[in-house]
Amino acid sequence: MVERSRTRTIVALSGSPRRQSRTVILLNQIAKALAERVPAEIRSIHVAEAAPHLLTALSRDQVSPTGEALLRTIETADILIVASPVYRASYTGALKHIFDLIDREALVGRPVLLAATGGTPLHGLVGEHQLRPLLGFFRAFTAPTFVFATETEISGAVLSEAVEQRVAQAVDETVALYEASLAIRQPADTRIVARA
């Protein structure tokens, strides 16, 4: 069965509590680089804007219709980019709360690119010790390269050649994961027919 034609989406999820931040600058650059390689629409979700619709809900059944639409956007992304500033040695609590509301089966096999910003290079450990295990719980496929930038490497734009190289490498890996996921993922209606 051939999958129905639909708009492919790259969802850029920012865990920053500020709408304008170094994390958002890095996230936007990654999303733009990915969209140059994969024909898809970029949809951005920022904790700063989503907070009234998601952070007041303790469970999925308490989420407002607007919040539900935001969660569905994340859950149905073809590629997900997750970026967060590092606060107190971790990604933000607001970002974690959003993942607490996401269906645990929704991101299985989904390609995900991880990124973060922080004050010192030591904050870069958040990628391997916290963000990757979080997405591993959802059985998503995370790109091997974690994109991390310090405060001195971003100021209105990405200033570091090393960060730009990490972005390029992570994008290459994510595109490869995306292409592999297309080959192994069946449309939902095909799986239903197969079970019948």
VOGURO-191654 format. One record per residue (C-alpha): z, x, y; chain; residue number from 0. Coordinates in steps of 0.1 Angstrom, whole numbers, plus 5000, padded with zeros to 4 digits. Each point is the difference from the previous one (the first is absolute). Example, Ala and Ser with C-alpha at 12.3 -4.5 7.8 and 13.67 -1.06 7.14 Angstrom:
BEGIN
+------+------+------+-----+-----+
!    Z !    X !    Y ! mol ! seq !
+------+------+------+-----+-----+
! 5078 ! 5123 ! 4955 !   A !   0 !
! 4993 ! 5014 ! 5034 !   A !   1 !
+------+------+------+-----+-----+
This chain:
BEGIN
+------+------+------+-----+-----+
!    Z !    X !    Y ! mol ! seq !
+------+------+------+-----+-----+
! 5000 ! 5000 ! 5000 !   A !   0 !
! 4991 ! 5014 ! 5034 !   A !   1 !
! 5027 ! 5000 ! 5027 !   A !   2 !
! 4993 ! 4977 ! 5029 !   A !   3 !
! 4990 ! 5017 ! 5032 !   A !   4 !
! 5029 ! 5004 ! 5024 !   A !   5 !
! 5011 ! 5022 ! 5029 !   A !   6 !
! 5016 ! 5032 ! 4988 !   A !   7 !
! 5032 ! 5009 ! 5019 !   A !   8 !
! 5019 ! 5031 ! 5009 !   A !   9 !
! 5035 ! 4990 ! 5010 !   A !  10 !
! 5018 ! 5025 ! 5023 !   A !  11 !
! 5038 ! 4992 ! 4998 !   A !  12 !
! 5022 ! 5017 ! 5026 !   A !  13 !
! 5037 ! 5003 ! 4994 !   A !  14 !
! 5006 ! 5010 ! 5036 !   A !  15 !
! 5022 ! 4977 ! 5021 !   A !  16 !
! 4979 ! 5008 ! 5030 !   A !  17 !
! 4964 ! 4987 ! 5005 !   A !  18 !
! 4989 ! 5033 ! 5016 !   A !  19 !
! 5013 ! 5031 ! 4982 !   A !  20 !
! 4990 ! 5032 ! 4984 !   A !  21 !
! 5000 ! 4982 ! 4966 !   A !  22 !
! 4976 ! 4974 ! 5013 !   A !  23 !
! 4977 ! 5027 ! 5014 !   A !  24 !
! 4999 ! 5018 ! 4966 !   A !  25 !
! 4996 ! 4967 ! 4981 !   A !  26 !
! 4970 ! 4990 ! 5023 !   A !  27 !
! 4983 ! 5033 ! 4994 !   A !  28 !
! 5004 ! 4997 ! 4962 !   A !  29 !
! 4987 ! 4964 ! 5000 !   A !  30 !
! 4970 ! 5010 ! 5021 !   A !  31 !
! 4992 ! 5029 ! 4977 !   A !  32 !
! 5002 ! 4978 ! 4970 !   A !  33 !
! 4978 ! 4973 ! 5015 !   A !  34 !
! 4973 ! 5026 ! 5006 !   A !  35 !
! 4999 ! 5005 ! 4962 !   A !  36 !
! 5007 ! 4965 ! 4987 !   A !  37 !
! 4982 ! 4969 ! 5014 !   A !  38 !
! 5031 ! 4980 ! 5008 !   A !  39 !
! 5018 ! 4981 ! 5028 !   A !  40 !
! 5031 ! 5017 ! 5014 !   A !  41 !
! 5030 ! 4977 ! 5003 !   A !  42 !
! 5031 ! 5014 ! 5016 !   A !  43 !
! 5035 ! 4988 ! 4995 !   A !  44 !
! 5028 ! 5014 ! 5021 !   A !  45 !
! 5037 ! 4995 ! 4993 !   A !  46 !
! 5005 ! 4997 ! 5037 !   A !  47 !
! 4979 ! 4968 ! 5001 !   A !  48 !
! 5007 ! 4987 ! 4965 !   A !  49 !
! 5038 ! 5002 ! 5004 !   A !  50 !
! 5006 ! 4964 ! 5012 !   A !  51 !
! 4979 ! 4986 ! 4971 !   A !  52 !
! 5014 ! 5022 ! 4972 !   A !  53 !
! 5033 ! 5017 ! 5008 !   A !  54 !
! 5019 ! 4967 ! 5003 !   A !  55 !
! 4991 ! 4990 ! 4964 !   A !  56 !
! 5023 ! 5011 ! 4972 !   A !  57 !
! 4976 ! 4988 ! 4973 !   A !  58 !
! 4963 ! 4990 ! 4998 !   A !  59 !
! 5007 ! 4963 ! 5000 !   A !  60 !
! 5016 ! 5004 ! 5035 !   A !  61 !
! 4969 ! 5016 ! 5015 !   A !  62 !
! 4982 ! 4981 ! 5028 !   A !  63 !
! 4963 ! 4991 ! 4995 !   A !  64 !
! 4991 ! 5028 ! 5024 !   A !  65 !
! 5022 ! 5024 ! 4980 !   A !  66 !
! 4984 ! 4988 ! 4967 !   A !  67 !
! 4965 ! 5007 ! 5014 !   A !  68 !
! 5011 ! 5036 ! 5009 !   A !  69 !
! 5014 ! 5006 ! 4965 !   A !  70 !
! 4968 ! 4986 ! 4984 !   A !  71 !
! 4979 ! 5023 ! 5022 !   A !  72 !
! 5020 ! 5030 ! 4986 !   A !  73 !
! 4999 ! 4987 ! 4964 !   A !  74 !
! 4962 ! 4994 ! 5001 !   A !  75 !
! 4990 ! 5033 ! 5017 !   A !  76 !
! 4973 ! 5020 ! 4983 !   A !  77 !
! 5016 ! 5032 ! 5014 !   A !  78 !
! 5035 ! 5002 ! 5015 !   A !  79 !
! 5011 ! 5027 ! 5024 !   A !  80 !
! 5038 ! 5001 ! 5004 !   A !  81 !
! 5015 ! 5021 ! 5029 !   A !  82 !
! 5035 ! 5003 ! 5013 !   A !  83 !
! 5020 ! 5021 ! 5024 !   A !  84 !
! 5029 ! 5018 ! 4983 !   A !  85 !
! 5034 ! 4986 ! 5010 !   A !  86 !
! 5032 ! 5014 ! 4986 !   A !  87 !
! 4981 ! 5018 ! 4972 !   A !  88 !
! 4980 ! 4969 ! 4989 !   A !  89 !
! 4973 ! 4976 ! 5008 !   A !  90 !
! 5011 ! 4971 ! 5022 !   A !  91 !
! 5021 ! 4972 ! 4987 !   A !  92 !
! 4976 ! 4975 ! 5015 !   A !  93 !
! 4972 ! 5014 ! 4979 !   A !  94 !
! 5022 ! 4998 ! 4969 !   A !  95 !
! 5008 ! 4964 ! 5007 !   A !  96 !
! 4963 ! 4991 ! 5001 !   A !  97 !
! 4996 ! 5016 ! 4965 !   A !  98 !
! 5030 ! 4981 ! 4988 !   A !  99 !
! 4980 ! 4968 ! 5007 !   A ! 100 !
! 4967 ! 5011 ! 4984 !   A ! 101 !
! 4992 ! 4987 ! 4965 !   A ! 102 !
! 5008 ! 5028 ! 4975 !   A ! 103 !
! 4966 ! 4994 ! 4982 !   A ! 104 !
! 4979 ! 4998 ! 5032 !   A ! 105 !
! 4993 ! 5037 ! 5004 !   A ! 106 !
! 4994 ! 5011 ! 4964 !   A ! 107 !
! 4971 ! 5024 ! 4999 !   A ! 108 !
! 4995 ! 4999 ! 5038 !   A ! 109 !
! 4990 ! 5032 ! 5018 !   A ! 110 !
! 5026 ! 5010 ! 5026 !   A ! 111 !
! 5001 ! 5028 ! 5025 !   A ! 112 !
! 5034 ! 5011 ! 5012 !   A ! 113 !
! 5009 ! 5015 ! 5034 !   A ! 114 !
! 5030 ! 5007 ! 5022 !   A ! 115 !
! 5011 ! 5017 ! 5032 !   A ! 116 !
! 5032 ! 5018 ! 5006 !   A ! 117 !
! 5019 ! 5025 ! 5022 !   A ! 118 !
! 4998 ! 5030 ! 4977 !   A ! 119 !
! 4979 ! 5011 ! 4970 !   A ! 120 !
! 5031 ! 4993 ! 4978 !   A ! 121 !
! 4995 ! 4963 ! 5006 !   A ! 122 !
! 4967 ! 5003 ! 4981 !   A ! 123 !
! 5021 ! 4997 ! 4968 !   A ! 124 !
! 5002 ! 4962 ! 5006 !   A ! 125 !
! 4965 ! 4997 ! 4985 !   A ! 126 !
! 5008 ! 5013 ! 4966 !   A ! 127 !
! 5036 ! 4989 ! 4997 !   A ! 128 !
! 4998 ! 4965 ! 5015 !   A ! 129 !
! 4966 ! 4986 ! 5009 !   A ! 130 !
! 4982 ! 5010 ! 4968 !   A ! 131 !
! 5028 ! 4986 ! 4977 !   A ! 132 !
! 5000 ! 4968 ! 5020 !   A ! 133 !
! 4963 ! 4995 ! 4994 !   A ! 134 !
! 5004 ! 5012 ! 4964 !   A ! 135 !
! 5023 ! 4971 ! 4994 !   A ! 136 !
! 4971 ! 4977 ! 5009 !   A ! 137 !
! 4977 ! 5020 ! 4977 !   A ! 138 !
! 4976 ! 5008 ! 5028 !   A ! 139 !
! 4978 ! 5031 ! 4999 !   A ! 140 !
! 5011 ! 5024 ! 5028 !   A ! 141 !
! 4978 ! 5027 ! 5013 !   A ! 142 !
! 5014 ! 5034 ! 4990 !   A ! 143 !
! 4999 ! 5014 ! 5035 !   A ! 144 !
! 5028 ! 4987 ! 5022 !   A ! 145 !
! 4991 ! 5001 ! 5038 !   A ! 146 !
! 5030 ! 5011 ! 5020 !   A ! 147 !
! 5000 ! 5010 ! 5037 !   A ! 148 !
! 5028 ! 5013 ! 5022 !   A ! 149 !
! 5006 ! 4988 ! 5036 !   A ! 150 !
! 4983 ! 5032 ! 5013 !   A ! 151 !
! 4968 ! 4993 ! 4981 !   A ! 152 !
! 4994 ! 4966 ! 5016 !   A ! 153 !
! 4999 ! 4991 ! 5037 !   A ! 154 !
! 4977 ! 4972 ! 5009 !   A ! 155 !
! 4977 ! 5013 ! 4972 !   A ! 156 !
! 5003 ! 5023 ! 4969 !   A ! 157 !
! 5001 ! 5035 ! 5014 !   A ! 158 !
! 5005 ! 5020 ! 4968 !   A ! 159 !
! 4970 ! 5013 ! 4980 !   A ! 160 !
! 5023 ! 5002 ! 4969 !   A ! 161 !
! 5008 ! 4962 ! 5003 !   A ! 162 !
! 4963 ! 4992 ! 5004 !   A ! 163 !
! 4993 ! 5019 ! 4968 !   A ! 164 !
! 5027 ! 4981 ! 4982 !   A ! 165 !
! 4986 ! 4967 ! 5013 !   A ! 166 !
! 4965 ! 5011 ! 4987 !   A ! 167 !
! 5014 ! 5010 ! 4966 !   A ! 168 !
! 5020 ! 4968 ! 4996 !   A ! 169 !
! 4970 ! 4979 ! 5010 !   A ! 170 !
! 4978 ! 5017 ! 4974 !   A ! 171 !
! 5027 ! 4993 ! 4974 !   A ! 172 !
! 5004 ! 4964 ! 5010 !   A ! 173 !
! 4963 ! 4993 ! 4999 !   A ! 174 !
! 4999 ! 5015 ! 4965 !   A ! 175 !
! 5029 ! 4977 ! 4990 !   A ! 176 !
! 4983 ! 4970 ! 5016 !   A ! 177 !
! 4967 ! 5006 ! 4981 !   A ! 178 !
! 5019 ! 5005 ! 4968 !   A ! 179 !
! 5020 ! 4968 ! 5006 !   A ! 180 !
! 4968 ! 4980 ! 5004 !   A ! 181 !
! 4988 ! 5012 ! 4966 !   A ! 182 !
! 5032 ! 4990 ! 4982 !   A ! 183 !
! 5011 ! 4969 ! 5019 !   A ! 184 !
! 4987 ! 4966 ! 4989 !   A ! 185 !
! 4999 ! 4971 ! 5023 !   A ! 186 !
! 5030 ! 4976 ! 4996 !   A ! 187 !
! 4977 ! 4971 ! 4988 !   A ! 188 !
! 4986 ! 5023 ! 4973 !   A ! 189 !
! 5035 ! 5008 ! 4987 !   A ! 190 !
! 5008 ! 4963 ! 4998 !   A ! 191 !
! 4969 ! 4993 ! 4980 !   A ! 192 !
! 5008 ! 5028 ! 4977 !   A ! 193 !
! 5034 ! 4986 ! 4993 !   A ! 194 !
! 4987 ! 4965 ! 4993 !   A ! 195 !
+------+------+------+-----+-----+
